[in-house]
Amino acid sequence: MERMSVQHTTISTTADGSHTLYSLQFGSTYHSDHGAIQESEHVFIKHGLHAMRDTDIHIFEMGFGTGLNVLMTLLNQVEGTRIHYHSIEAYPVDIAVIKQLNYTHKLSNAHAELFLKLHTLDWNVPH
């Protein structure tokens, strides 16, 4: 499958200090203007991942986007829980843009490297 990237995205800072992207192509932001990380923590982690009681969790994300939700999932995985994370993306964000996002500025180098690696993995292959 050929990768088609989103054209003409701009980076902006949300109310919590984290970045989001604005797509001129689609006329919308990737995250809430109130905070990209705050939104992911509240919606995806607190009321999603941590609300689950199973030890074998399957997540399907429609739109990988910036990869923030998968990063937050990895950082908040409960010990002993197995997570099967599936995501699709029609318009991957260019790696040059991903490298400019500030999601990992407070994380270890290993987590920052993991975040970048998520954007370069082969498609349709379990990792």
N, C-alpha and C positions, 0 to 999 in steps of 0.2 A: 504494500500500500504506500502510495506517495504521501509524504507529509506536506500539508499545506499550512502555512503559518498565518496567524492573524496579522493583518496589515494595519499599520498606523496605530500603535498603542502608545499611550503616554503613561508615565508613572506619576502618581500623586500620593501625598501623605494623608492618611485618615486621622480622625480625632484621637486615636490611641497611639499615634506615632508610627504605625506600621504602614507599609506601602499597599496600594492597590493599583490595578491597571484600569485604564479607560480605553475602550475600543472605539475608535472613530468609525470603523467598519460596521459595528453593531449598535453604536450609540448608547453604550452602557458600561458601568463599572463591573469589575469582577467581584468586588466585595462591598460591604456596607461602608458608607462614608464615615460612620461612627467608629469604625475600627475593624480592619481586616482580621487581626489576631483575636480581638475581642469577639467578633462574630463567630469565628471558627471555634473558639473555646466554649461559647455559650450554646450555639446550635449543634455543632458537629460532635464536640466532646462531652459537655455536660448533659445535654438532652439526647444525645445519640449514643456514643460509645460507652459512657459511664452509666447510662440508664439500662444497658444490657446486662442480664444476669447469667448469660451463657458463657461457657469457656471456649466455645468454638463459634466465632462470629464471622458472618459474611457481610461485607460492605460492597455496595455498588454505587459508584459516584458517576453521575452523568455530567461529564465535563471535568477533566483533570485540571484545567486552568493553570494557575500558578503553582499548583502542587502543595499549597498551604495545608489543605485538609489531610492529605496523606502524611505530611511531615508532622502535624499535630497528633495524628493517630499513632504514629511511631513513638513519639515522645511521651504519650499518655497511655500506652498499652499497659494493662494490668498484668503483673507477673502470673504466669500460668494460663493466660488466655492466648488462644491461637486466632489470628485474624487473617481472613482471606479477603484481600482488598482488590477489587476489580474497578477499573476506571476506563472510560473511553474519552477521546478528545478528537474532534474533527479539525480543530485549528490550534495546534500546539504553539505555545509561546516560544519565540526564538530564545535560544540559550543566552545570547548576549543581553537580552532584557532580563531574564531570570537572574543572571549574575549581579544585576543592579538592585534587586529587591533586598530589603533589610530584614527579612524574617530570621536570619541566622546570626545577626550581629551580636546577640547575647548568648549564643550557643557555643559549644566546643567546636574545634576545627573538624572533628570527626563528623559531627552532626551537619555542619556546613557542607562538607564534602558529600555526605549522604544526600542532602537536598539537591545538590547539583547532579549527582549520579541518577537520581530519580527521573531527571529530564533527558537523560541520554540512553536509558535502557532500551533494548529492542522491544518492539511491539509484539503482541500475541505470543509471548513466551513467559511462563511463570518465573518469578524472581523471588 
